[in-house]
């Protein structure tokens, strides 16, 4: 038996606790559905009683799923990986990521850099991210000495887009350009 498996005694106690917790919820659901007082729930049609119990289990199931996601998120916040979460749940790392997509914060591939340099065709351009808008701009000096930002008011959505425009400028202002 692994440490996460429960003993037969623990299973019996868990079943009893769950049934004890379920009874008031099933009674309340049945009472609302039938108009009968909760204490008379068991006097109703057996099919209706069984359906009330099933409805109560559905509510418990939804709450268990919510609490499970909270526990997975807490474990992830403390540094657990999707591989560890999956191992505890008896599923793969990918299964854990699918089940709890926000449980583990993924480190950025690389830290966001508010600026970067681009050297191309003998010129240089500096890419900058505007902290207020998050947009990217560039300024550059071509190999022929020409200075030029794309436009002081122009912002690009990504660093790569700004780099493409800066690269085009540097290519246009290369020495010995055909």
C-alpha positions in Angstrom: 0.0 0.0 0.0 1.4 3.4 -0.9 1.2 6.4 1.4 -1.7 7.9 -0.6 -3.9 4.8 -0.4 -6.3 4.6 2.5 -6.8 1.6 4.7 -10.2 -0.3 4.8 -10.8 1.3 8.2 -10.2 4.8 6.8 -12.5 4.0 3.9 -15.3 3.0 6.2 -14.9 6.1 8.3 -14.8 8.3 5.1 -18.0 6.7 3.8 -19.7 7.3 7.1 -18.6 10.9 7.2 -19.7 11.6 3.7 -23.1 10.0 4.2 -23.5 12.0 7.4 -22.6 15.2 5.6 -24.8 14.3 2.6 -28.0 13.5 4.5 -28.9 17.1 5.5 -28.2 18.3 1.9 -30.3 15.6 0.3 -33.1 16.3 2.7 -33.0 20.0 2.0 -33.0 19.4 -1.8 -35.9 16.9 -1.5 -37.9 19.2 0.7 -37.5 22.1 -1.7 -38.5 19.9 -4.7 -41.5 18.2 -3.0 -42.7 20.8 -0.6 -42.6 18.1 2.1 -40.7 18.9 5.4 -37.1 17.6 5.4 -37.9 15.1 8.2 -40.5 13.4 5.9 -38.1 13.1 2.9 -37.8 9.4 3.2 -41.6 8.9 3.1 -41.6 10.1 -0.6 -41.6 7.9 -3.7 -38.3 5.9 -3.6 -37.3 7.0 -7.1 -37.7 10.7 -6.1 -35.7 10.1 -2.9 -33.0 8.4 -4.9 -32.9 11.3 -7.3 -32.6 13.7 -4.5 -29.6 11.8 -3.1 -28.1 11.8 -6.6 -28.6 15.6 -6.8 -26.9 16.0 -3.5 -23.9 13.9 -4.6 -23.7 16.1 -7.7 -23.4 19.2 -5.5 -20.8 17.4 -3.4 -18.9 16.3 -6.5 -18.8 20.0 -7.8 -17.5 21.2 -4.4 -14.9 18.4 -4.2 -13.7 19.4 -7.7 -13.5 23.1 -6.6 -11.6 22.2 -3.4 -9.3 19.9 -5.4 -8.4 22.7 -7.7 -7.7 24.9 -4.7 -5.4 22.3 -3.2 -3.6 21.8 -6.5 -3.2 25.6 -6.8 -1.9 25.8 -3.3 0.6 23.0 -4.0 1.7 24.8 -7.2 2.1 28.0 -5.3 4.5 26.3 -2.9 6.5 25.0 -5.9 5.0 21.7 -6.8 5.3 20.7 -10.5 2.7 19.3 -12.8 4.6 16.1 -12.7 4.2 15.9 -8.9 0.5 16.9 -9.0 -0.1 14.2 -11.6 1.8 11.6 -9.6 -0.4 12.3 -6.5 -3.6 12.1 -8.7 -2.5 9.0 -10.6 -2.3 10.8 -14.0 0.4 12.1 -16.3 2.0 15.5 -16.1 0.1 16.5 -19.2 -3.2 15.2 -17.6 -2.5 17.3 -14.5 -1.8 20.4 -16.6 -5.1 19.8 -18.4 -7.0 19.2 -15.2 -5.6 22.2 -13.3 -4.3 24.6 -16.0 -3.6 27.4 -13.6 -2.2 25.4 -10.7 1.5 25.9 -11.5 2.9 29.2 -12.6 5.1 28.7 -15.6 8.3 30.7 -15.5 8.7 33.0 -18.5 11.0 31.6 -21.1 13.2 34.6 -20.4 12.7 37.6 -18.3 10.9 40.5 -20.1 13.5 43.0 -21.2 12.4 46.7 -21.4 15.0 47.3 -24.1 17.2 45.4 -26.6 19.8 46.3 -29.2 19.7 45.2 -32.9 22.9 45.4 -35.0 22.3 44.8 -38.7 23.9 45.9 -42.0 26.5 48.0 -40.2 23.9 50.0 -38.3 22.4 49.7 -34.8 18.8 50.2 -33.5 17.6 50.2 -29.9 14.2 48.6 -29.2 12.4 50.0 -26.1 9.2 48.9 -24.4 6.9 51.7 -23.1 6.1 50.8 -19.5 2.8 52.6 -19.6 1.3 51.0 -22.8 3.5 47.9 -23.1 4.0 48.8 -26.8 7.5 48.8 -28.4 9.3 51.6 -30.2 12.7 51.8 -31.9 15.4 54.4 -32.7 18.3 53.6 -35.0 21.4 54.9 -36.8 22.1 53.3 -40.2 25.6 52.6 -41.4 25.3 55.7 -43.6 24.8 57.8 -40.5 21.1 58.4 -41.0 19.1 58.6 -37.7 15.6 57.6 -37.5 12.8 56.3 -35.4 9.9 54.8 -37.2 7.7 57.5 -35.7 7.7 58.9 -32.2 4.0 58.1 -31.8 4.2 54.6 -33.4 3.9 51.7 -31.0 4.3 48.1 -32.0 2.5 45.2 -30.2 5.6 43.0 -29.9 9.3 43.4 -29.7 9.6 41.3 -32.8 7.4 43.6 -34.8 9.5 46.7 -33.8 12.6 44.7 -34.6 11.3 44.0 -38.1 10.7 47.7 -38.8 14.0 48.7 -37.3 15.7 46.0 -39.4 14.1 47.3 -42.6 15.4 50.8 -41.7 18.9 49.5 -41.1 18.9 47.6 -44.4 17.7 50.6 -46.3 20.6 52.7 -44.8 23.4 50.2 -45.2 26.6 51.3 -46.8 27.1 50.1 -50.4 23.4 49.2 -50.6 22.5 48.1 -54.2 
